[in-house]
Amino acid sequence: MYQKLLFLFLCIICSSCNKNLSQNERFFIPKHGGNEGIVNKYYRNVYLKDQQDPRTYIDYSLIKKLNDSIYRKEIYGPDFKILSSNQFSIQGNHMIEVSAQRFYGKDTLTAVYQEEAMNYYLTFNQDTVYYKAKLKNNTSRYIDDSRSIKMVKDTTIESKPAKIVEQNIINTSVFGENQKKTTNFYSRSIYVQDLGLYASTLTTDAYRIERILVEQLLPSDFNNLSQHNIKRVGYIDFNKTIDKDKELVLCGDHDYIADYYNGANDRAGFIGGKGSLKRLVFSKLDLSKLKNESGYLTFRFVINCKGKAGKFTTDQTADFEYNKKEFPEETIMHLYDIISNVKQWKPCVIRNTERDSYFYITFILKNGKIQDILP
């Protein structure tokens, strides 16, 4: 209760704070966080060529203001390990990169910029190449990254001002003297006022990556998640679930339930993929029980090695402003009844062994209808 009141208090304060930002800063910088910053949580869906169903991951993006002119952005993976860090300033229509690092295991690449370059990493202008950097380590590995803006368009998302930015990106990776790979990317990003990056698509000849914002966290809450000790990324307290009185037989120890992203091509999921899951849900859906609700309603649960699901919880719920919200119990229980009565799920397979694993489903509700089901 205290955390909810604190979050609401910060939202009120930072609604006022964001009014002091420039018009364009409000597209880059999420509100709610104040001096502490804010963490945007994304579902990242990776579609490999000729594959219909994606591999889904979770990314976290922390944005914090360091001083009057400089912001820091850090990207974390599903295991809460930092992937990249950069510092930038916002001047007029431009996001100008000041520094950047990418982290690969024990290797760190640091950006080196051309002296004459403006380092406009992102801009709401058009027609010009704005960014060129070389990310390199102390030996022979580096990445050349150059970008050009192809289109900037004003739009609205959920009645909020938004901007669509399309870029062409050329990325050349060099390893030693003989290994060199150049990849051309097409990037499409949507920035929503006071939310920051709302959605993006990155496309190459081999794959497509789609990201969608699903939740906002205070950094203190993010730190609590990351410092889980023996608890897995999707850890569920079995004593606090909707079906806590129902038994789910695990094939291994509770502490060793696999994270949702384990299993490579043999992850846990719905047999038949997302399309089949949607058809099942809509065939059993009673719209009257959705109560004209809007927002994100996420169920997390366990799929055991036998393909049985249980231990459902709904501790990640938000409205379209990404404020925490309470859904009616009838709405929650109706959707719970549908997915909990699935007879067989696909278990996670790791090293040719079927394992217990965590799983999640997010319903996007709009005015009492299901707009989409993620991932």
C-alpha positions in Angstrom: 0.0 0.0 0.0 2.8 2.4 0.9 4.5 1.7 -2.5 1.3 2.5 -4.4 0.9 5.8 -2.5 4.5 6.7 -3.1 4.2 6.0 -6.8 1.0 8.1 -7.0 2.7 10.9 -5.1 5.6 10.8 -7.6 3.2 10.8 -10.5 1.6 14.0 -9.3 4.9 15.6 -8.7 6.4 14.5 -12.0 3.4 15.5 -14.0 4.3 19.0 -12.9 8.0 18.3 -13.6 7.3 17.3 -17.2 5.6 20.6 -17.8 9.1 22.2 -17.4 10.5 20.0 -20.2 10.7 21.3 -23.7 8.0 20.0 -26.1 10.4 17.5 -27.7 12.0 16.4 -24.5 8.6 15.1 -23.5 8.7 12.6 -26.4 12.0 11.2 -25.3 11.6 11.3 -21.5 9.0 9.3 -19.6 7.2 11.0 -16.7 6.6 9.6 -13.2 10.2 9.1 -12.2 11.5 12.5 -11.0 15.1 12.6 -9.9 15.1 8.8 -9.5 14.3 8.2 -13.2 11.9 5.6 -14.6 12.3 2.1 -16.1 10.3 1.2 -19.2 9.6 -2.5 -19.6 9.3 -3.9 -23.1 8.3 -7.2 -24.7 10.9 -7.9 -27.4 9.6 -10.3 -30.1 12.2 -11.7 -32.5 10.8 -13.1 -35.8 13.4 -15.1 -37.6 13.1 -15.4 -41.4 10.3 -17.9 -42.5 9.1 -18.4 -38.9 5.7 -17.2 -37.9 5.9 -17.4 -34.1 8.4 -15.2 -32.4 10.9 -15.7 -29.6 9.9 -13.3 -26.9 12.2 -11.6 -24.4 11.9 -8.8 -21.9 14.0 -5.6 -22.1 14.3 -2.8 -19.5 15.2 0.8 -20.3 16.3 3.1 -17.5 16.3 6.8 -18.2 17.6 9.3 -15.6 18.5 13.0 -15.7 22.0 13.5 -14.5 22.1 17.3 -14.6 20.4 20.2 -16.3 21.4 19.1 -19.8 22.5 15.4 -19.7 20.4 12.2 -19.5 21.6 8.6 -19.1 19.9 5.7 -20.7 20.7 2.1 -19.7 19.4 -1.1 -21.4 19.0 -4.3 -19.4 18.2 -7.8 -20.6 15.7 -10.3 -19.1 18.3 -11.4 -16.6 18.8 -7.8 -15.4 22.3 -7.6 -16.8 23.2 -4.3 -18.4 23.6 -4.4 -22.2 24.4 -0.8 -23.1 24.7 2.6 -21.6 24.7 6.0 -23.3 24.5 9.7 -22.3 22.7 12.3 -24.4 21.4 15.8 -24.4 18.3 17.1 -26.1 18.6 20.3 -28.1 15.6 21.4 -30.2 14.6 18.6 -32.5 17.8 16.5 -31.8 18.9 13.9 -29.3 22.7 14.3 -29.3 24.8 11.4 -28.0 27.6 12.4 -25.6 28.9 8.9 -24.9 28.0 5.2 -25.4 29.1 1.8 -24.3 27.9 -1.7 -25.2 28.7 -4.7 -23.0 29.3 -8.3 -24.3 30.2 -10.7 -21.5 33.7 -9.6 -20.5 34.1 -7.3 -23.5 33.1 -3.6 -23.5 32.9 -1.4 -26.6 33.1 2.3 -26.2 32.0 4.9 -28.8 34.5 7.1 -30.6 33.1 9.9 -32.6 34.3 11.9 -35.6 35.4 15.3 -34.5 33.3 17.1 -37.1 30.2 15.0 -36.5 27.2 16.4 -34.6 26.3 12.9 -33.2 22.6 13.4 -33.7 21.6 9.9 -32.6 17.9 10.7 -33.2 16.2 13.7 -34.7 12.7 14.9 -35.6 14.2 16.6 -38.6 14.8 14.9 -41.9 16.9 14.5 -45.1 20.4 14.3 -43.6 22.8 11.7 -42.1 23.1 12.7 -38.5 25.1 10.1 -36.7 28.3 8.1 -37.2 30.2 6.4 -34.4 32.8 3.7 -34.0 32.3 1.4 -31.0 35.5 -0.4 -30.2 37.5 -2.2 -27.5 41.3 -2.0 -26.8 42.2 -4.7 -29.3 40.8 -5.4 -32.8 37.0 -5.4 -32.4 34.8 -2.5 -33.4 31.5 -1.6 -34.8 30.8 1.3 -37.3 27.3 2.6 -36.9 25.8 5.3 -39.2 22.1 6.5 -39.4 20.0 8.6 -41.7 16.4 9.7 -41.1 13.9 8.7 -43.8 10.6 10.0 -42.4 9.2 11.9 -39.4 5.4 11.9 -38.9 3.2 13.4 -36.2 0.4 11.1 -35.0 -1.6 10.2 -31.8 -1.5 7.1 -29.7 -4.3 6.6 -27.2 -5.1 10.3 -27.6 -1.6 11.4 -26.7 0.7 13.3 -29.2 3.2 10.9 -30.8 6.0 10.9 -33.4 6.9 8.2 -35.9 10.6 8.2 -36.9 11.9 5.9 -39.7 15.7 5.4 -40.1 18.1 3.5 -42.3 21.0 2.1 -40.2 24.3 0.7 -41.6 26.1 -1.4 -39.0 29.6 -2.8 -39.8 31.2 -5.2 -37.3 34.9 -5.9 -37.6 36.8 -8.7 -35.7 40.5 -8.7 -36.3 41.9 -8.2 -39.7 39.8 -10.6 -41.8 36.3 -10.9 -40.3 34.0 -8.1 -41.3 30.2 -8.1 -41.6 27.9 -5.3 -42.8 24.2 -5.3 -41.9 21.5 -2.9 -43.2 18.7 -2.2 -40.8 15.3 -0.5 -41.4 14.1 1.1 -38.1 10.7 2.4 -37.3 10.1 3.9 -33.8 7.1 5.5 -32.1 7.7 8.1 -29.4 4.7 9.1 -27.2 4.6 12.3 -25.2 5.5 11.6 -21.5 6.0 7.9 -22.2 9.2 7.9 -24.3 9.8 5.1 -26.7 6.4 3.3 -27.0 7.1 0.8 -29.8 9.8 0.0 -32.4 10.5 -2.3 -35.3 14.0 -3.2 -36.5 14.1 -5.2 -39.8 16.9 -6.9 -41.7 17.0 -9.6 -44.4 17.3 -12.3 -41.7 15.0 -11.2 -38.9 12.6 -8.6 -37.5 12.6 -7.3 -33.9 9.4 -5.7 -32.5 9.3 -4.0 -29.1 6.2 -2.8 -27.2 6.0 -0.9 -23.9 4.0 -2.9 -21.4 4.9 -1.4 -17.9 6.7 1.4 -16.1 8.6 0.8 -12.9 10.4 3.0 -10.4 14.1 2.2 -10.3 13.7 1.1 -6.7 11.1 -1.5 -7.8 13.4 -2.6 -10.6 16.3 -3.1 -8.2 14.1 -5.2 -5.9 13.3 -7.4 -8.9 16.9 -7.7 -10.0 18.2 -8.6 -6.5 16.2 -11.7 -6.3 19.0 -14.0 -5.0 17.9 -17.6 -5.6 14.6 -16.5 -7.1 14.3 -16.7 -10.8 13.5 -13.7 -13.1 9.8 -14.6 -13.1 9.7 -15.9 -9.6 6.2 -16.6 -8.2 5.4 -17.0 -4.6 3.1 -20.1 -4.6 1.4 -18.8 -1.4 0.1 -15.7 -3.2 -1.4 -17.1 -6.3 -5.0 -17.1 -7.5 -5.0 -20.9 -7.3 -2.8 -21.3 -4.2 -5.1 -24.1 -2.9 -4.6 -26.2 -6.1 -1.6 -28.5 -6.4 0.8 -28.3 -9.3 3.2 -31.1 -9.4 6.7 -29.9 -10.2 9.3 -32.1 -11.8 12.1 -30.3 -10.1 12.7 -27.9 -7.2 10.8 -24.6 -6.9 14.1 -22.7 -6.9 15.1 -24.2 -10.2 12.1 -23.4 -12.4 13.5 -22.2 -15.7 13.1 -18.6 -16.7 10.6 -17.9 -19.4 13.2 -17.2 -22.1 15.1 -20.5 -21.6 14.8 -23.4 -24.1 16.0 -21.6 -27.4 13.6 -23.1 -30.0 12.0 -25.4 -27.5 10.5 -22.8 -25.1 7.3 -23.3 -23.1 4.2 -22.0 -24.7 0.7 -22.6 -26.1 0.6 -25.6 -28.5 -0.2 -24.2 -31.9 1.2 -20.8 -31.2 -0.3 -17.4 -30.6 -2.9 -17.7 -33.3 -4.3 -20.8 -31.8 -4.3 -19.2 -28.3 -6.3 -16.2 -29.6 -8.9 -18.5 -31.3 -9.3 -20.4 -28.0 -9.7 -17.3 -25.9 -12.2 -15.6 -28.3 -14.3 -18.8 -28.6 -14.8 -18.8 -24.8 -14.9 -15.1 -24.2 -17.9 -13.4 -22.5 -17.5 -9.6 -23.3 -19.9 -8.6 -20.5 -17.4 -9.8 -18.0 -14.7 -7.5 -19.3 -16.7 -4.6 -17.8 -15.7 -2.0 -20.4 -12.2 -2.1 -19.0 -9.0 -0.8 -20.6 -5.4 -1.5 -19.8 -2.8 -4.2 -19.5 -3.6 -7.3 -17.6 -0.8 -9.8 -17.2 -1.0 -13.4 -15.9 2.2 -15.1 -14.9 2.2 -18.8 -14.1 4.2 -22.1 -14.3 4.1 -24.7 -17.0 5.5 -28.0 -15.6 7.5 -30.5 -17.5 4.3 -32.5 -18.3 2.6 -29.5 -19.9 0.3 -28.7 -17.0 -0.2 -25.0 -16.0 -0.8 -23.6 -12.5 0.2 -21.0 -9.8 -1.4 -18.1 -11.6 -0.8 -14.5 -10.4 -1.7 -11.0 -11.8 0.8 -8.7 -10.1 1.5 -6.7 -13.3 -1.5 -4.6 -14.2 -1.6 -1.0 -15.6 -3.7 1.5 -17.5 -2.7 3.0 -20.8 -0.8 5.7 -18.9 1.2 2.8 -17.3 -0.1 3.7 -13.9 -0.9 0.7 -11.6 -4.6 -0.2 -11.7 -7.0 -2.7 -10.2 -9.1 -4.7 -12.6 -12.5 -6.0 -11.5 -12.3 -9.5 -9.9 -14.9 -10.8 -12.4 -12.7 -9.7 -15.3 -9.6 -11.3 -13.8 -11.4 -14.5 -12.9 -13.1 -14.9 -16.3 -9.8 -14.6 -18.2 -8.1 -16.9 -15.6 -10.8 -19.5 -16.1 -10.2 -19.5 -19.8 -6.4 -19.9 -19.7 -6.3 -22.1 -16.6 -8.6 -24.7 -18.2 -6.2 -25.3 -21.2 -5.6 -29.0 -21.0 -2.1 -29.1 -22.5 0.7 -26.6 -22.8 4.1 -27.1 -24.5 6.8 -27.6 -21.9 10.2 -26.0 -22.0 13.0 -28.3 -23.3 16.6 -27.7 -22.1 19.4 -30.1 -23.2 16.8 -32.6 -24.4 15.1 -32.6 -21.0 11.5 -31.3 -20.4 11.6 -28.8 -17.6 9.3 -26.7 -15.4 9.3 -23.1 -16.5 7.7 -19.7 -15.9 5.3 -18.3 -18.5 3.2 -15.1 -19.0 0.3 -13.8 -21.0 -0.7 -10.1 -21.3 -4.2 -9.1 -22.4 -4.5 -5.6 -23.8 -8.1 -4.5 -23.1 -9.7 -1.5 -24.7 -13.2 -0.4 -23.8 -14.2 -3.9 -22.8 -12.7 -5.8 -25.8 -9.4 -7.7 -26.2 -7.3 -5.6 -28.5 -4.3 -8.0 -28.5 -2.7 -10.8 -26.6 1.0 -10.7 -25.9 3.6 -12.0 -26.4 
